Amino acid sequence: MTLARSRSQAVTQRVAAIALLSACVSFSRPTRAEGASVARTLNLRADSSRDGVYDRFDGDLELGLALGAELGSVGTPAPMIGASAHYFSMAGVYAAGRFKAGADSAPSLLDLGVDVRPLFVPRWAKGYETGPAFFDLALDSASLSLGAFWTAKSDRRAAGRGFEAGLGFGLPLLSAAAGPWLEVRGLLRYPDAGRHEEAIALALAWHGFLLTPLVASQSE
């Protein structure tokens, strides 16, 4: 009788172990809908480099920080630093500063304005983003900027302000939207008084993408 009781207890323990294992497997196994959702996410990430987006929709706000030099018609080259923010890599704002570096250097300057990249969305919508990534990203970076500037007083010029317009483009050094870029911008500045200024800015920039709470809440 003791032997029968021991066998009964062993069978009961095995049944309980099998039931617990089945419950764990059932709990951890994704449903068909969850599996499809994961597959879609993986496919979207895999296709982001083939559909012409190149991860530019990873965030709605593209942020850029640049450091370089400005060569102009009013003095020797001067160091500059700039920052920009674009909505879905299309339109945004910029701010930049030029710093006087010597007696013959261009005077210090601050400029603010708007910047538009008109090629990205139309080319992507029409299926013209066919690669390679370096070519598409460089072409889409072409931009037009309009803004205002303020200059500090120098030995040659009084402090002033005026209107500026610029054309620029960049080269993605890693063939990726996020990461280091080499950027070039040509500028024409028209002060309220005096001769206009021509300048070229060369900079090494870093671009990244940020998903703002507004878009994040709409995607949930």
Stockholm file with secondary structure:
# STOCKHOLM 1.0

chainA/1-220         MTLARSRSQAVTQRVAAIALLSACVSFSRPTRAEGASVARTLNLRADSSRDGVYDRFDGDLELGLALGAELGSVGTPAPMIGASAHYFSMAGVYAAGRFKAGADSAPSLLDLGVDVRPLFVPRWAKGYETGPAFFDLALDSASLSLGAFWTAKSDRRAAGRGFEAGLGFGLPLLSAAAGPWLEVRGLLRYPDAGRHEEAIALALAWHGFLLTPLVASQSE
#=GR chainA/1-220 SS CHHHHHHHHHHHHHHHHHHHHHHHHHHHSCCHHHHHHHHHHHHHHHHTTTSSCTTTTSCSEEEEEEEEEEEETTEEEEEEEEEEEEETTTEEEEEEEECCCSTTBCCCEEEEEEEECCSHHHHHHTTCCCSCHHHHHHHHTCEEEEEEEEECCCSSSCCEEEEEEEEEEEEETTSSSSEEEEEEEEEEEEESSSCCEEEEEEEEEEEEEECCHHHHHHHC
#=GC SS_cons         CHHHHHHHHHHHHHHHHHHHHHHHHHHHSCCHHHHHHHHHHHHHHHHTTTSSCTTTTSCSEEEEEEEEEEEETTEEEEEEEEEEEEETTTEEEEEEEECCCSTTBCCCEEEEEEEECCSHHHHHHTTCCCSCHHHHHHHHTCEEEEEEEEECCCSSSCCEEEEEEEEEEEEETTSSSSEEEEEEEEEEEEESSSCCEEEEEEEEEEEEEECCHHHHHHHC
//
